[in-house]
Amino acid sequence: MNPPFIADKEFKGINYTKNRFSKGEYENCIFESCDFSNGYLDNQNFMECEFIDCNLSNANIAQTTFKEVTFSYCKLIGLKFEDCNTFLLSFSFTNCALNLSSFYQLKLKNIQFVDCKMIEVDFTETDLTRALFNECDLEKAIFQRSILENADLKTSYNFTIDPEKNRLIKAKFSKENIRGLLEKYNIDIT
């Protein structure tokens, strides 16, 4: 039996930690102030959906499709985005907490992170070509063998990126945050 197709519907203030979220294909739906924390969002399809002020922390998102999905003011702590269905994977984040989440080996060209807290996020072997990190806190974020070609990190802070272990061709940084590229050399920048 195919999961139901749900389009153009709004879900507001629903606590899915008590009521299990229904399997389905959701298109152009809005989820506002919903709590999915520690829940099961696996094998769902979200296409052109918007999550506003939701808590998805530690949710199971295995094989879930996120196509053109926006997250605004959401808590997304501890999510393993590499477990998602990677076919047509595309999303953006604004004013979100993504601490301890992982994007291991994903292709996230042109992704946008705006004003996000991204402490200890794992970007190991992630393709972040033309990614925008605008006003993001990247403290202890892991960049190993990551592709950051033409990525924009001019306004982000607290990051440490080893230029010898990541591809940074034409990546954009500011004079103020260049320290994050030189950390391993243990030099004083004044």
C-alpha positions in Angstrom: 0.0 0.0 0.0 1.4 3.4 -1.0 1.7 6.1 1.6 -0.9 8.9 1.3 -0.2 12.0 -0.7 -0.7 15.2 1.4 -0.4 18.6 -0.3 -0.9 22.2 0.7 -1.7 21.5 4.3 -0.6 23.3 7.5 0.4 21.4 10.7 0.7 23.7 13.7 1.7 23.0 17.3 1.5 19.2 17.1 3.5 17.1 19.5 4.7 14.1 17.5 6.6 12.7 20.5 3.2 11.5 21.9 1.4 10.8 18.5 3.4 9.1 15.8 3.8 11.1 12.6 1.9 9.5 9.8 3.8 8.1 6.9 3.2 10.0 3.7 4.3 12.1 0.8 4.1 15.7 1.9 4.2 18.4 -0.8 4.1 22.2 -0.2 3.1 21.7 3.5 4.0 23.9 6.4 5.0 22.5 9.8 5.0 25.2 12.5 5.9 24.8 16.2 5.7 21.0 15.9 7.8 18.7 18.1 9.4 15.7 16.3 12.2 15.2 18.8 13.5 11.7 19.2 10.7 10.6 16.8 10.5 8.5 13.6 10.6 10.6 10.4 12.2 7.7 8.5 11.1 6.9 5.0 9.1 10.1 4.6 8.9 12.4 1.6 9.0 16.1 2.1 8.9 18.1 -1.2 8.8 21.9 -1.2 7.9 21.9 2.5 8.7 24.5 5.2 9.5 23.8 8.9 9.2 26.8 11.1 10.1 26.8 14.8 10.1 23.0 15.0 12.1 20.6 17.1 13.5 17.7 15.1 16.4 17.0 17.5 17.6 13.3 17.4 14.8 12.3 15.1 15.4 9.2 12.8 15.5 10.6 9.3 16.8 7.4 7.6 15.8 7.3 3.9 13.7 10.4 4.2 13.5 12.6 1.2 14.0 16.4 1.6 13.5 18.1 -1.7 13.6 22.0 -1.7 12.8 22.0 2.1 13.4 25.1 4.2 14.0 25.1 8.0 13.6 28.3 9.9 14.1 28.8 13.7 14.3 25.0 14.1 16.2 22.8 16.5 18.0 20.1 14.5 20.4 18.8 17.1 22.1 15.4 16.5 20.6 14.7 13.1 22.4 12.3 10.7 21.6 13.9 7.4 23.8 11.4 5.5 21.1 8.8 6.3 18.6 10.7 4.2 17.6 9.7 0.7 20.2 11.6 -1.3 18.3 11.7 -4.5 17.2 15.3 -5.2 18.4 16.2 -1.7 18.1 20.0 -1.2 17.4 22.1 1.8 18.3 25.4 3.5 18.6 26.6 7.1 17.9 30.0 8.6 18.3 30.7 12.4 18.6 27.0 13.2 20.5 25.1 15.8 22.3 22.2 14.1 24.8 21.3 16.8 26.2 17.8 16.7 24.6 17.0 13.4 26.4 15.3 10.5 26.4 15.9 6.8 29.1 13.2 6.1 29.9 12.7 2.4 26.8 14.6 1.1 26.7 16.7 -2.0 25.3 20.0 -0.8 26.3 22.4 -3.6 24.7 25.8 -3.2 23.3 25.1 0.2 22.5 28.0 2.5 23.1 28.3 6.2 22.0 31.7 7.5 22.6 32.7 11.2 22.9 29.1 12.4 24.5 27.6 15.4 26.6 24.7 14.1 28.7 23.6 17.0 30.6 20.3 16.3 28.8 19.7 13.0 30.5 17.1 10.8 31.3 18.1 7.2 33.8 15.4 6.6 34.1 14.7 2.8 31.1 16.9 2.1 30.8 18.8 -1.1 30.0 22.4 -0.1 30.7 24.0 -3.5 29.2 27.5 -3.6 27.7 27.0 -0.1 26.8 30.1 1.9 27.6 30.2 5.6 26.2 33.6 6.6 26.7 34.6 10.3 27.2 31.0 11.4 28.9 29.8 14.5 31.1 26.9 13.4 32.9 26.2 16.7 34.5 22.8 16.6 32.9 22.0 13.2 34.8 19.2 11.4 36.0 20.0 7.9 38.1 17.0 6.7 38.6 16.4 2.9 35.7 18.8 2.4 35.1 20.7 -0.9 34.6 24.4 -0.2 35.2 25.7 -3.7 33.6 29.2 -4.0 32.0 28.8 -0.6 31.3 32.0 1.3 32.4 32.0 4.9 33.1 35.8 5.1 30.7 36.4 8.0 31.0 33.1 9.9 33.2 32.6 12.9 34.8 30.2 15.3 35.7 27.7 12.5 39.0 25.9 12.1 39.6 24.7 8.5 43.0 23.2 7.4 43.7 24.5 3.9 46.0 21.5 3.4 43.2 18.9 4.1 40.3 20.7 2.3 39.7 22.1 -1.1 39.3 25.9 -0.8 39.7 27.2 -4.4 38.1 30.6 -4.5 36.4 30.2 -1.1 35.6 33.6 0.5 36.8 34.6 3.9 37.2 37.9 5.6 40.3 39.4 7.2 38.5 39.0 10.6 38.0 35.3 10.3 41.2 34.3 8.5 42.5 33.1 11.9 40.4 29.9 11.4 42.6 28.9 8.4 45.9 29.4 10.3 45.0 27.8 13.6 47.2 24.7 13.0 50.3 26.8 12.6 50.1 28.2 16.2 51.0 31.7 15.1 49.9 35.0 16.6 47.7 37.2 14.4 47.2 40.8 15.6 
